[in-house]
Amino acid sequence: MKAITARVFALFLSLAAVAQPSHDTLWTRTYGGREPDAAASFQRTADGGFILAGYTWSFGAGYTDFYLVKTGPEQNWIVNRSLCAC
């Protein structure tokens, strides 16, 4: 019984590994500075760019500040702002 259970489990794991979807990467770009920064939300804009909102330690007062990035259609920075969360 243990051998059958182990084989079924091994089969399940191998099928799970094969069934992973492949993802297409359209572009990759890094925004932010040298300290921890993270996007908490993002939306596509009408001009084909993105607006990202999150937090930053790289800019602003040196503590966790709100961070806003607006990109153009080629994902270049248009607006890069930090707001003090003090």
N, CA, C and O atoms as a Tinker XYZ file with bonds, in Angstrom:
   344  protein
     1  N      0.822000   -1.194000    0.000000    73     2
     2  CA     0.000000    0.000000    0.000000    64     1     3
     3  C      0.866000    1.259000    0.000000    63     2     4     5
     4  O      0.556000    2.227000   -0.694000    81     3
     5  N      1.962000    1.247000    0.786000    73     3     6
     6  CA     2.847000    2.410000    0.829000    64     5     7
     7  C      3.521000    2.637000   -0.516000    63     6     8     9
     8  O      3.732000    3.780000   -0.922000    81     7
     9  N      3.864000    1.540000   -1.218000    73     7    10
    10  CA     4.517000    1.662000   -2.522000    64     9    11
    11  C      3.569000    2.292000   -3.541000    63    10    12    13
    12  O      3.992000    3.112000   -4.356000    81    11
    13  N      2.299000    1.915000   -3.501000    73    11    14
    14  CA     1.317000    2.483000   -4.426000    64    13    15
    15  C      1.115000    3.960000   -4.127000    63    14    16    17
    16  O      1.057000    4.778000   -5.046000    81    15
    17  N      1.008000    4.308000   -2.850000    73    15    18
    18  CA     0.844000    5.701000   -2.458000    64    17    19
    19  C      2.040000    6.532000   -2.908000    63    18    20    21
    20  O      1.868000    7.642000   -3.413000    81    19
    21  N      3.238000    6.008000   -2.732000    73    19    22
    22  CA     4.442000    6.730000   -3.143000    64    21    23
    23  C      4.475000    6.923000   -4.653000    63    22    24    25
    24  O      4.879000    7.985000   -5.126000    81    23
    25  N      4.058000    5.914000   -5.418000    73    23    26
    26  CA     4.053000    6.029000   -6.880000    64    25    27
    27  C      3.015000    7.043000   -7.358000    63    26    28    29
    28  O      3.278000    7.828000   -8.269000    81    27
    29  N      1.846000    7.020000   -6.744000    73    27    30
    30  CA     0.806000    7.985000   -7.109000    64    29    31
    31  C      1.274000    9.399000   -6.780000    63    30    32    33
    32  O      1.057000   10.324000   -7.563000    81    31
    33  N      1.907000    9.566000   -5.636000    73    31    34
    34  CA     2.417000   10.874000   -5.239000    64    33    35
    35  C      3.500000   11.346000   -6.209000    63    34    36    37
    36  O      3.503000   12.511000   -6.605000    81    35
    37  N      4.419000   10.458000   -6.597000    73    35    38
    38  CA     5.484000   10.803000   -7.548000    64    37    39
    39  C      4.890000   11.165000   -8.910000    63    38    40    41
    40  O      5.364000   12.095000   -9.563000    81    39
    41  N      3.862000   10.440000   -9.340000    73    39    42
    42  CA     3.198000   10.746000  -10.602000    64    41    43
    43  C      2.535000   12.119000  -10.537000    63    42    44    45
    44  O      2.622000   12.900000  -11.485000    81    43
    45  N      1.878000   12.407000   -9.429000    73    43    46
    46  CA     1.233000   13.704000   -9.244000    64    45    47
    47  C      2.256000   14.834000   -9.314000    63    46    48    49
    48  O      2.015000   15.845000   -9.972000    81    47
    49  N      3.397000   14.672000   -8.641000    73    47    50
    50  CA     4.430000   15.708000   -8.666000    64    49    51
    51  C      4.995000   15.913000  -10.066000    63    50    52    53
    52  O      5.227000   17.049000  -10.479000    81    51
    53  N      5.216000   14.831000  -10.793000    73    51    54
    54  CA     5.765000   14.967000  -12.146000    64    53    55
    55  C      4.761000   15.631000  -13.083000    63    54    56    57
    56  O      5.152000   16.425000  -13.938000    81    55
    57  N      3.475000   15.320000  -12.937000    73    55    58
    58  CA     2.458000   15.976000  -13.758000    64    57    59
    59  C      2.325000   17.451000  -13.409000    63    58    60    61
    60  O      2.124000   18.281000  -14.296000    81    59
    61  N      2.435000   17.784000  -12.137000    73    59    62
    62  CA     2.352000   19.178000  -11.717000    64    61    63
    63  C      3.516000   19.987000  -12.278000    63    62    64    65
    64  O      3.345000   21.150000  -12.640000    81    63
    65  N      4.687000   19.385000  -12.351000    73    63    66
    66  CA     5.856000   20.083000  -12.888000    64    65    67
    67  C      5.723000   20.306000  -14.389000    63    66    68    69
    68  O      6.134000   21.351000  -14.893000    81    67
    69  N      5.160000   19.350000  -15.105000    73    67    70
    70  CA     5.010000   19.461000  -16.559000    64    69    71
    71  C      3.878000   20.414000  -16.923000    63    70    72    73
    72  O      3.942000   21.066000  -17.966000    81    71
    73  N      2.860000   20.510000  -16.103000    73    71    74
    74  CA     1.666000   21.288000  -16.416000    64    73    75
    75  C      1.815000   22.778000  -16.140000    63    74    76    77
    76  O      0.831000   23.508000  -16.259000    81    75
    77  N      2.991000   23.258000  -15.778000    73    75    78
    78  CA     3.181000   24.677000  -15.499000    64    77    79
    79  C      3.060000   25.482000  -16.790000    63    78    80    81
    80  O      3.667000   25.124000  -17.799000    81    79
    81  N      2.282000   26.567000  -16.771000    73    79    82
    82  CA     2.136000   27.371000  -17.988000    64    81    83
    83  C      3.416000   28.152000  -18.277000    63    82    84    85
    84  O      4.140000   28.543000  -17.361000    81    83
    85  N      3.680000   28.372000  -19.553000    73    83    86
    86  CA     4.823000   29.208000  -19.916000    64    85    87
    87  C      4.337000   30.649000  -20.017000    63    86    88    89
    88  O      3.222000   30.902000  -20.473000    81    87
    89  N      5.165000   31.581000  -19.597000    73    87    90
    90  CA     4.801000   32.994000  -19.588000    64    89    91
    91  C      5.657000   33.739000  -20.596000    63    90    92    93
    92  O      6.860000   33.498000  -20.701000    81    91
    93  N      5.040000   34.634000  -21.327000    73    91    94
    94  CA     5.776000   35.510000  -22.225000    64    93    95
    95  C      6.119000   36.786000  -21.475000    63    94    96    97
    96  O      5.257000   37.383000  -20.831000    81    95
    97  N      7.362000   37.199000  -21.556000    73    95    98
    98  CA     7.784000   38.463000  -20.973000    64    97    99
    99  C      7.838000   39.489000  -22.088000    63    98   100   101
   100  O      8.618000   39.349000  -23.030000    81    99
   101  N      7.014000   40.518000  -21.984000    73    99   102
   102  CA     6.993000   41.551000  -23.008000    64   101   103
   103  C      8.129000   42.546000  -22.822000    63   102   104   105
   104  O      8.739000   42.987000  -23.796000    81   103
   105  N      8.413000   42.899000  -21.570000    73   103   106
   106  CA     9.520000   43.792000  -21.258000    64   105   107
   107  C      9.851000   43.660000  -19.790000    63   106   108   109
   108  O      9.025000   43.219000  -18.991000    81   107
   109  N     11.054000   44.039000  -19.444000    73   107   110
   110  CA    11.496000   44.029000  -18.055000    64   109   111
   111  C     12.211000   45.342000  -17.788000    63   110   112   113
   112  O     13.109000   45.728000  -18.538000    81   111
   113  N     11.820000   46.026000  -16.731000    73   111   114
   114  CA    12.430000   47.300000  -16.393000    64   113   115
   115  C     12.449000   47.409000  -14.878000    63   114   116   117
   116  O     11.518000   46.957000  -14.211000    81   115
   117  N     13.489000   48.000000  -14.334000    73   115   118
   118  CA    13.602000   48.196000  -12.891000    64   117   119
   119  C     13.454000   49.677000  -12.584000    63   118   120   121
   120  O     14.102000   50.514000  -13.214000    81   119
   121  N     12.603000   50.002000  -11.618000    73   119   122
   122  CA    12.400000   51.375000  -11.178000    64   121   123
   123  C     12.751000   51.438000   -9.707000    63   122   124   125
   124  O     12.580000   50.452000   -8.989000    81   123
   125  N     13.236000   52.575000   -9.246000    73   123   126
   126  CA    13.570000   52.735000   -7.838000    64   125   127
   127  C     15.036000   53.039000   -7.661000    63   126   128   129
   128  O     15.736000   53.389000   -8.611000    81   127
   129  N     15.494000   52.901000   -6.423000    73   127   130
   130  CA    16.877000   53.218000   -6.099000    64   129   131
   131  C     17.599000   52.026000   -5.510000    63   130   132   133
   132  O     17.288000   50.875000   -5.815000    81   131
   133  N     18.577000   52.323000   -4.655000    73   131   134
   134  CA    19.412000   51.272000   -4.073000    64   133   135
   135  C     18.806000   50.629000   -2.829000    63   134   136   137
   136  O     19.194000   49.524000   -2.450000    81   135
   137  N     17.874000   51.305000   -2.204000    73   135   138
   138  CA    17.234000   50.785000   -0.994000    64   137   139
   139  C     15.963000   50.023000   -1.379000    63   138   140   141
   140  O     15.563000   50.040000   -2.543000    81   139
   141  N     15.323000   49.353000   -0.409000    73   139   142
   142  CA    14.104000   48.595000   -0.724000    64   141   143
   143  C     12.981000   49.494000   -1.249000    63   142   144   145
   144  O     12.621000   50.485000   -0.613000    81   143
   145  N     12.443000   49.146000   -2.390000    73   143   146
   146  CA    11.305000   49.820000   -3.003000    64   145   147
   147  C     10.360000   48.734000   -3.502000    63   146   148   149
   148  O     10.812000   47.673000   -3.933000    81   147
   149  N      9.070000   48.983000   -3.448000    73   147   150
   150  CA     8.125000   47.971000   -3.922000    64   149   151
   151  C      6.869000   48.630000   -4.457000    63   150   152   153
   152  O      6.404000   49.635000   -3.920000    81   151
   153  N      6.326000   48.057000   -5.518000    73   151   154
   154  CA     5.040000   48.492000   -6.057000    64   153   155
   155  C      3.944000   47.683000   -5.375000    63   154   156   157
   156  O      4.007000   46.455000   -5.326000    81   155
   157  N      2.951000   48.371000   -4.856000    73   155   158
   158  CA     1.826000   47.698000   -4.215000    64   157   159
   159  C      0.637000   47.601000   -5.166000    63   158   160   161
   160  O     -0.227000   46.740000   -5.004000    81   159
   161  N      0.598000   48.493000   -6.162000    73   159   162
   162  CA    -0.507000   48.507000   -7.106000    64   161   163
   163  C     -0.021000   49.094000   -8.426000    63   162   164   165
   164  O      0.845000   49.968000   -8.440000    81   163
   165  N     -0.574000   48.617000   -9.524000    73   163   166
   166  CA    -0.252000   49.214000  -10.819000    64   165   167
   167  C     -1.439000   49.069000  -11.761000    63   166   168   169
   168  O     -2.223000   48.125000  -11.665000    81   167
   169  N     -1.549000   50.020000  -12.663000    73   167   170
   170  CA    -2.627000   50.035000  -13.649000    64   169   171
   171  C     -2.067000   50.459000  -14.995000    63   170   172   173
   172  O     -1.140000   51.267000  -15.058000    81   171
   173  N     -2.622000   49.923000  -16.062000    73   171   174
   174  CA    -2.271000   50.374000  -17.412000    64   173   175
   175  C     -3.024000   51.674000  -17.671000    63   174   176   177
   176  O     -4.186000   51.803000  -17.286000    81   175
   177  N     -2.379000   52.630000  -18.315000    73   175   178
   178  CA    -2.999000   53.922000  -18.593000    64   177   179
   179  C     -3.431000   53.997000  -20.051000    63   178   180   181
   180  O     -3.048000   53.156000  -20.865000    81   179
   181  N     -4.226000   55.004000  -20.373000    73   179   182
   182  CA    -4.780000   55.152000  -21.722000    64   181   183
   183  C     -3.699000   55.333000  -22.784000    63   182   184   185
   184  O     -3.907000   54.959000  -23.939000    81   183
   185  N     -2.552000   55.897000  -22.416000    73   183   186
   186  CA    -1.476000   56.125000  -23.390000    64   185   187
   187  C     -0.600000   54.891000  -23.612000    63   186   188   189
   188  O      0.373000   54.959000  -24.362000    81   187
   189  N     -0.929000   53.765000  -22.973000    73   187   190
   190  CA    -0.158000   52.536000  -23.139000    64   189   191
   191  C      0.925000   52.350000  -22.096000    63   190   192   193
   192  O      1.610000   51.327000  -22.091000    81   191
   193  N      1.091000   53.319000  -21.217000    73   191   194
   194  CA     2.073000   53.210000  -20.136000    64   193   195
   195  C      1.450000   52.592000  -18.900000    63   194   196   197
   196  O      0.400000   51.954000  -18.966000    81   195
   197  N      2.114000   52.791000  -17.771000    73   195   198
   198  CA     1.625000   52.276000  -16.498000    64   197   199
   199  C      1.759000   53.341000  -15.428000    63   198   200   201
   200  O      2.597000   54.237000  -15.533000    81   199
   201  N      0.934000   53.241000  -14.403000    73   199   202
   202  CA     1.103000   54.030000  -13.192000    64   201   203
   203  C      1.273000   53.029000  -12.056000    63   202   204   205
   204  O      0.456000   52.124000  -11.884000    81   203
   205  N      2.344000   53.204000  -11.283000    73   203   206
   206  CA     2.679000   52.292000  -10.188000    64   205   207
   207  C      2.678000   53.072000   -8.883000    63   206   208   209
   208  O      3.202000   54.185000   -8.825000    81   207
   209  N      2.102000   52.509000   -7.851000    73   207   210
   210  CA     2.096000   53.113000   -6.525000    64   209   211
   211  C      2.639000   52.096000   -5.535000    63   210   212   213
   212  O      2.318000   50.909000   -5.610000    81   211
   213  N      3.455000   52.564000   -4.613000    73   211   214
   214  CA     4.033000   51.665000   -3.629000    64   213   215
   215  C      4.779000   52.436000   -2.570000    63   214   216   217
   216  O      4.349000   53.510000   -2.151000    81   215
   217  N      5.914000   51.881000   -2.130000    73   215   218
   218  CA     6.706000   52.552000   -1.109000    64   217   219
   219  C      8.170000   52.540000   -1.500000    63   218   220   221
   220  O      8.610000   51.736000   -2.322000    81   219
   221  N      8.918000   53.456000   -0.889000    73   219   222
   222  CA    10.345000   53.561000   -1.160000    64   221   223
   223  C     11.111000   53.899000    0.110000    63   222   224   225
   224  O     10.614000   54.613000    0.981000    81   223
   225  N     12.307000   53.384000    0.200000    73   223   226
   226  CA    13.286000   53.815000    1.194000    64   225   227
   227  C     14.417000   54.573000    0.497000    63   226   228   229
   228  O     15.278000   55.148000    1.163000    81   227
   229  N     14.421000   54.578000   -0.837000    73   227   230
   230  CA    15.512000   55.170000   -1.604000    64   229   231
   231  C     15.387000   56.678000   -1.752000    63   230   232   233
   232  O     16.399000   57.373000   -1.847000    81   231
   233  N     14.178000   57.192000   -1.775000    73   231   234
   234  CA    13.947000   58.608000   -2.033000    64   233   235
   235  C     13.154000   59.203000   -0.883000    63   234   236   237
   236  O     12.601000   58.469000   -0.064000    81   235
   237  N     13.094000   60.524000   -0.815000    73   235   238
   238  CA    12.273000   61.196000    0.183000    64   237   239
   239  C     13.016000   61.420000    1.479000    63   238   240   241
   240  O     14.205000   61.737000    1.470000    81   239
   241  N     12.322000   61.256000    2.603000    73   239   242
   242  CA    12.846000   61.602000    3.922000    64   241   243
   243  C     13.748000   60.526000    4.512000    63   242   244   245
   244  O     14.287000   60.719000    5.602000    81   243
   245  N     13.928000   59.416000    3.838000    73   243   246
   246  CA    14.804000   58.374000    4.354000    64   245   247
   247  C     14.087000   57.288000    5.129000    63   246   248   249
   248  O     14.708000   56.314000    5.554000    81   247
   249  N     12.806000   57.441000    5.314000    73   247   250
   250  CA    11.992000   56.404000    5.933000    64   249   251
   251  C     11.098000   55.820000    4.850000    63   250   252   253
   252  O     11.261000   56.152000    3.676000    81   251
   253  N     10.169000   54.969000    5.216000    73   251   254
   254  CA     9.242000   54.435000    4.228000    64   253   255
   255  C      8.320000   55.550000    3.762000    63   254   256   257
   256  O      7.511000   56.062000    4.536000    81   255
   257  N      8.443000   55.924000    2.499000    73   255   258
   258  CA     7.628000   56.980000    1.905000    64   257   259
   259  C      6.773000   56.388000    0.790000    63   258   260   261
   260  O      7.106000   55.347000    0.224000    81   259
   261  N      5.671000   57.062000    0.483000    73   259   262
   262  CA     4.856000   56.658000   -0.653000    64   261   263
   263  C      5.640000   56.930000   -1.926000    63   262   264   265
   264  O      6.394000   57.901000   -2.001000    81   263
   265  N      5.464000   56.079000   -2.925000    73   263   266
   266  CA     6.230000   56.188000   -4.163000    64   265   267
   267  C      5.284000   56.042000   -5.346000    63   266   268   269
   268  O      4.472000   55.118000   -5.387000    81   267
   269  N      5.388000   56.953000   -6.307000    73   267   270
   270  CA     4.529000   56.950000   -7.481000    64   269   271
   271  C      5.396000   57.055000   -8.728000    63   270   272   273
   272  O      6.255000   57.932000   -8.817000    81   271
   273  N      5.176000   56.174000   -9.683000    73   271   274
   274  CA     5.905000   56.193000  -10.954000    64   273   275
   275  C      4.883000   56.144000  -12.077000    63   274   276   277
   276  O      3.987000   55.301000  -12.073000    81   275
   277  N      5.018000   57.047000  -13.038000    73   275   278
   278  CA     4.206000   57.021000  -14.268000    64   277   279
   279  C      5.155000   56.771000  -15.419000    63   278   280   281
   280  O      6.148000   57.481000  -15.578000    81   279
   281  N      4.853000   55.759000  -16.228000    73   279   282
   282  CA     5.694000   55.444000  -17.378000    64   281   283
   283  C      4.953000   55.759000  -18.668000    63   282   284   285
   284  O      3.726000   55.852000  -18.695000    81   283
   285  N      5.718000   55.919000  -19.726000    73   283   286
   286  CA     5.151000   56.101000  -21.053000    64   285   287
   287  C      4.951000   54.756000  -21.723000    63   286   288   289
   288  O      5.184000   53.718000  -21.103000    81   287
   289  N      4.524000   54.754000  -22.975000    73   287   290
   290  CA     4.294000   53.499000  -23.698000    64   289   291
   291  C      5.542000   52.625000  -23.824000    63   290   292   293
   292  O      5.427000   51.403000  -23.915000    81   291
   293  N      6.725000   53.228000  -23.830000    73   291   294
   294  CA     7.970000   52.455000  -23.904000    64   293   295
   295  C      8.511000   52.131000  -22.515000    63   294   296   297
   296  O      9.647000   51.677000  -22.382000    81   295
   297  N      7.706000   52.363000  -21.484000    73   295   298
   298  CA     8.029000   52.120000  -20.085000    64   297   299
   299  C      9.187000   52.979000  -19.583000    63   298   300   301
   300  O      9.877000   52.589000  -18.641000    81   299
   301  N      9.413000   54.144000  -20.197000    73   299   302
   302  CA    10.385000   55.098000  -19.672000    64   301   303
   303  C      9.705000   55.959000  -18.612000    63   302   304   305
   304  O      8.495000   56.177000  -18.661000    81   303
   305  N     10.500000   56.449000  -17.646000    73   303   306
   306  CA     9.941000   57.285000  -16.581000    64   305   307
   307  C      9.396000   58.578000  -17.155000    63   306   308   309
   308  O     10.074000   59.249000  -17.933000    81   307
   309  N      8.185000   58.929000  -16.782000    73   307   310
   310  CA     7.639000   60.250000  -17.087000    64   309   311
   311  C      7.559000   61.040000  -15.789000    63   310   312   313
   312  O      7.973000   62.198000  -15.737000    81   311
   313  N      7.030000   60.419000  -14.747000    73   311   314
   314  CA     6.936000   61.041000  -13.426000    64   313   315
   315  C      7.470000   60.053000  -12.406000    63   314   316   317
   316  O      7.173000   58.859000  -12.467000    81   315
   317  N      8.259000   60.557000  -11.471000    73   315   318
   318  CA     8.837000   59.740000  -10.404000    64   317   319
   319  C      8.752000   60.582000   -9.133000    63   318   320   321
   320  O      9.557000   61.496000   -8.953000    81   319
   321  N      7.806000   60.299000   -8.256000    73   319   322
   322  CA     7.584000   61.127000   -7.068000    64   321   323
   323  C      7.566000   60.276000   -5.806000    63   322   324   325
   324  O      7.096000   59.138000   -5.804000    81   323
   325  N      8.089000   60.857000   -4.738000    73   323   326
   326  CA     7.943000   60.240000   -3.420000    64   325   327
   327  C      7.264000   61.250000   -2.511000    63   326   328   329
   328  O      7.509000   62.452000   -2.614000    81   327
   329  N      6.416000   60.764000   -1.625000    73   327   330
   330  CA     5.679000   61.598000   -0.684000    64   329   331
   331  C      5.947000   61.100000    0.719000    63   330   332   333
   332  O      5.881000   59.898000    0.980000    81   331
   333  N      6.247000   62.006000    1.616000    73   331   334
   334  CA     6.571000   61.632000    2.992000    64   333   335
   335  C      5.362000   60.994000    3.666000    63   334   336   337
   336  O      4.257000   61.536000    3.622000    81   335
   337  N      5.579000   59.857000    4.279000    73   335   338
   338  CA     4.516000   59.159000    5.005000    64   337   339
   339  C      4.588000   59.462000    6.494000    63   338   340   341
   340  O      4.000000   58.742000    7.301000    81   339
   341  N      5.310000   60.532000    6.871000    73   339   342
   342  CA     5.505000   60.859000    8.288000    64   341   343
   343  C      4.221000   61.249000    8.967000    63   342   344
   344  O      4.221000   61.552000   10.160000    81   343
